[in-house]
Amino acid sequence: MPESRKQLPGAEAVTWRKTGDEAVILNLETSEYYSANETGTFIWEQLNAGRKAGRIAAALAEEYGIPSEQAQRDTQAFLADLARLKIIGPEALK
């Protein structure tokens, strides 16, 4: 059963499922999917909670005790992958 979360703007055809610490995110229109590890799942859940990239990176740094610069890079890379697969729109990269 997909997680019931706030729908991301422009992602009406996206569904996802969390299993343990990982998530599988699927674009139903393109059949593209993304398998996220624990940190990717953390970012995805933050995004679904309506947070912007900067706040997500700050939360990631705090949650995992990593430098803020690394958290910024990791967050942007993850969001860029999702945008490439048309799971999120480019506005989510901001």
C-alpha positions in Angstrom: 0.0 0.0 0.0 1.5 3.4 -0.9 2.3 5.8 1.8 -0.5 8.4 2.2 1.3 11.7 2.2 0.7 15.2 0.9 0.8 15.1 -2.9 3.8 17.0 -4.4 2.8 19.7 -6.9 3.2 18.4 -10.5 3.6 14.8 -9.2 0.0 13.6 -9.3 1.1 10.4 -11.1 3.7 9.5 -8.5 3.3 6.8 -5.8 5.7 5.4 -3.3 6.2 2.8 -0.7 8.5 2.7 2.2 9.9 -0.7 3.3 12.1 -0.5 6.4 14.6 2.4 5.9 14.2 2.4 2.1 11.6 3.7 -0.4 10.6 2.9 -3.9 9.2 5.9 -5.8 7.3 5.3 -9.0 6.1 7.7 -11.8 3.0 5.9 -13.0 2.9 7.9 -16.3 6.5 7.0 -17.4 7.0 3.7 -15.4 10.3 5.2 -14.2 11.1 4.3 -10.6 13.7 5.2 -8.1 14.9 3.1 -5.2 16.0 5.3 -2.4 18.4 4.3 0.4 17.9 5.5 4.0 19.1 9.0 3.4 17.2 9.3 0.1 14.1 8.2 1.9 14.7 10.8 4.6 15.0 13.5 1.9 11.9 12.2 0.1 9.9 12.3 3.3 11.0 15.9 4.0 10.1 16.9 0.4 6.6 15.3 0.9 6.2 17.3 4.1 6.5 20.4 2.0 10.0 21.4 2.9 12.3 23.2 0.3 15.8 22.0 -0.6 17.7 24.3 1.8 15.6 23.2 4.8 15.9 19.5 3.7 19.7 19.8 3.5 19.8 21.4 7.0 17.7 18.6 8.4 19.8 16.0 6.7 23.0 17.5 8.2 21.4 17.5 11.7 19.9 14.0 11.4 23.1 12.3 10.2 25.7 14.5 11.7 27.3 15.4 8.4 28.8 18.8 7.2 26.2 21.2 5.8 28.1 21.4 2.5 27.9 17.6 2.1 24.2 17.6 3.0 23.6 20.3 0.3 25.4 18.3 -2.3 23.6 15.1 -1.4 20.2 16.7 -1.3 20.7 18.4 -4.7 22.0 15.2 -6.3 19.0 13.2 -5.1 16.5 15.8 -6.2 18.3 16.1 -9.6 17.9 12.3 -10.1 14.2 12.5 -9.3 13.7 15.5 -11.6 15.6 13.6 -14.4 13.1 10.7 -14.0 10.2 13.2 -14.0 9.2 12.2 -10.5 9.4 15.8 -9.3 9.4 19.0 -11.2 12.4 21.4 -11.5 10.8 23.8 -9.0 11.6 21.2 -6.2 15.3 21.8 -6.8 15.1 25.3 -5.3 
